[in-house]
Amino acid sequence: MRVTDPAVATAAIVGNFNEVRQHIRAACEAAGRDPSSVTLTAVSKTQSAEALEAALAAGQTVFGENRVQEAYQHWAHQREELELRLIGPLQTNKALDAVKLFDVIETLDREKLAAALADAMAKTGRTLSVLVQVNTGAEPQKAGVLPEDADALIAKARDVYGLAVSGVMCIPPADQDPAPHFRMLKNIGDRNGLAVLSMGMSGDYREAIACGATHVRVGSALFGARNPLIST
Ligand SMILES: *Cc1c(COP(=O)(O)O)cnc(C)c1O
């Protein structure tokens, strides 16, 4: 059935939020974890204004966006009430715009970007929390630092560029069991003293919570399928 009535579409999205939150609580209980130790990041890329309104109506305040420009269109007008997390690849020439808007950059994956972010933070006087993205599957087409280079990049980002590195993030290969990738990411976080683990998406956030995720990034399970023409 195609939902065309906006009130029906809003109710469906609010229902999805309640359902995903319930699943998160259940996964925390099953893992013996406090439900407040996991934050739901609603991935709002490609969503309509109505869908964003529905998410706000559901009480959501933490959003993930893949693109700087789109994030401005979605959220710049009501910036204050929200926590905005950049979860897509960042080009150095967009670092200043990203630092002006976001609270957290989850996709630091190279030294040049660390330098650009440090520069942008100095210029704006803003201090953002930063996660290092790890390409746990070493996939050639995917962003992220290789697992064997993660410790060195984390150390550089902190010690050379003075960034507030708080955690690590990964996107496991689509065609593999994600659990070994989640465990690898936790291991990298643990040995570097980083508490924040951003891992798990619509298909696997419950497994990610079992493996220690502190932030799950969920899009389609909340909003429905994305428009394939503009999906990233
Ligand atoms: C799109 C996206 C998500 C959300 O994916 P779903 O499968 O729709 O939940 C999570 N993380 C990143 C980095 C993404 O690009």
The ligand as a Gaussian input file, in Angstrom:
#p B3LYP/6-31G(d) Opt

LIG

0 1
 C       22.709000       5.539000       5.590000
 C       23.586000       5.222000       6.708000
 C       23.106000       4.588000       7.866000
 C       21.664000       4.123000       8.030000
 O       21.442000       2.997000       7.250000
 P       20.075000       2.145000       7.399000
 O       20.455000       0.811000       6.905000
 O       19.069000       2.843000       6.558000
 O       19.711000       2.141000       8.816000
 C       23.981000       4.377000       8.912000
 N       25.277000       4.755000       8.831000
 C       25.781000       5.356000       7.737000
 C       27.207000       5.735000       7.720000
 C       24.956000       5.581000       6.638000
 O       25.487000       6.153000       5.541000

